[in-house]
Amino acid sequence: MAVPLGPDPARAPSSEQARWLELAAASRDALAAWVAGASAQEVERQLNRISLRSAFRPVRVLLKCLITMPQDADRSRQLLEAIPPGSPFFAFREAVAAAVLAERALDADGWHRLTPVQQAFVAQTRNLPGTAVQFLARSAEAARSGPSALFGFLFKQRDLPQAEVRSACLNLLPQMPDRLSQF
């Protein structure tokens, strides 16, 4: 979250500019508090400085989802859907959705749709181990190469739950019937 430099000190800012700068600073402070690991009450106190009618409402919604993460996935989903694709906060919304909607498992396709910055955010927010992040990156790369490459990658995974690997490979077979005998 970036806040532009203050207005020219030689000219007094309009009340609208001053209010926008105040809300931008409040949004930045709330985000900084969450990043620093502040308690939910402290982040909530910061969020209360952001008007629900302001352009920074999405920041308030996103941080609210993050501080109430494990409690109410349906409410989080509803809040996130209120941020439209045209919003300047939509990329942050996508990262928060991947991080907080626990029932929505991270898969290779979903991971691939995230930018590297979003991937890092999700990995840190979900406390994913490095091996999980590497697996998601490799499986996304294999998925980009097509179903045959993904099948080959999954087929070699011996340290994963074999029932899930088998299910994933089975789902790929209709796209490549020539691999049936290998399966």
JORAVEN-V630758 format. One record per backbone hydrogen bond with DSSP energy under -0.5 kcal/mol. NH is the residue of the N-H (numbers start at 1). CO is the residue of the C=O. E is the energy in kcal/mol with one decimal. If there is no record, write none. Layout:
nh=<NH/NH>
co=<CO/CO>
e=<E/E>
//
This chain:
nh=<4/11/18/19/20/21/22/23/24/25/26/27/28/29/30/31/32/33/34/35/36/37/38/43/44/45/46/47/48/49/50/51/54/57/59/60/61/62/63/64/65/66/67/68/69/71/72/76/77/78/79/80/81/82/82/83/84/87/90/93/94/95/96/97/98/99/100/101/102/104/105/107/111/112/113/114/114/119/120/121/122/123/124/125/126/128/132/133/134/135/136/137/138/139/140/141/142/143/144/145/146/150/151/152/153/154/155/156/156/157/158/164/165/166/167/168/169/170/171/172/172/173/174/175/176/179/180/183>
co=<2/8/14/15/16/17/18/19/20/21/22/23/24/25/26/27/28/29/30/31/32/34/33/39/40/41/42/43/44/46/47/49/51/54/56/56/57/58/59/60/61/62/63/64/66/68/68/72/73/74/75/76/77/78/79/80/82/84/87/89/90/91/92/93/94/95/96/97/100/101/103/105/107/108/109/110/111/115/116/117/118/119/120/121/122/123/129/129/130/131/132/133/134/135/136/137/138/139/140/141/143/146/147/148/149/150/151/152/153/154/156/161/161/162/163/164/165/166/167/168/169/169/170/172/173/176/177/179>
e=<-0.5/-1.7/-2.6/-2.3/-2.3/-2.6/-2.2/-2.5/-2.6/-2.3/-2.2/-2.4/-2.4/-2.5/-2.3/-2.3/-2.5/-2.3/-2.1/-2.6/-2.2/-1.5/-2.7/-2.5/-2.7/-2.2/-1.9/-2.7/-1.9/-1.4/-2.2/-0.6/-1.2/-1.4/-0.7/-1.6/-2.5/-2.9/-2.5/-2.0/-2.1/-1.9/-2.4/-1.3/-0.8/-1.6/-1.0/-2.2/-2.6/-2.2/-2.5/-2.7/-2.2/-0.7/-0.9/-1.8/-0.8/-2.0/-1.7/-2.3/-2.4/-1.8/-2.7/-2.8/-2.1/-1.7/-3.0/-2.0/-2.0/-1.6/-1.3/-0.6/-2.8/-2.3/-1.6/-0.7/-0.8/-2.9/-2.2/-2.2/-2.8/-2.8/-2.4/-2.8/-2.8/-2.5/-0.6/-1.9/-2.6/-2.4/-2.5/-2.2/-2.8/-2.9/-2.2/-2.1/-2.4/-2.6/-2.0/-1.0/-1.2/-2.2/-2.6/-2.4/-2.3/-2.9/-2.8/-1.0/-0.6/-1.6/-1.1/-0.7/-2.0/-2.8/-2.1/-2.4/-2.6/-2.6/-2.1/-1.0/-0.5/-1.2/-0.5/-1.6/-1.7/-2.0/-1.6/-2.1>
//
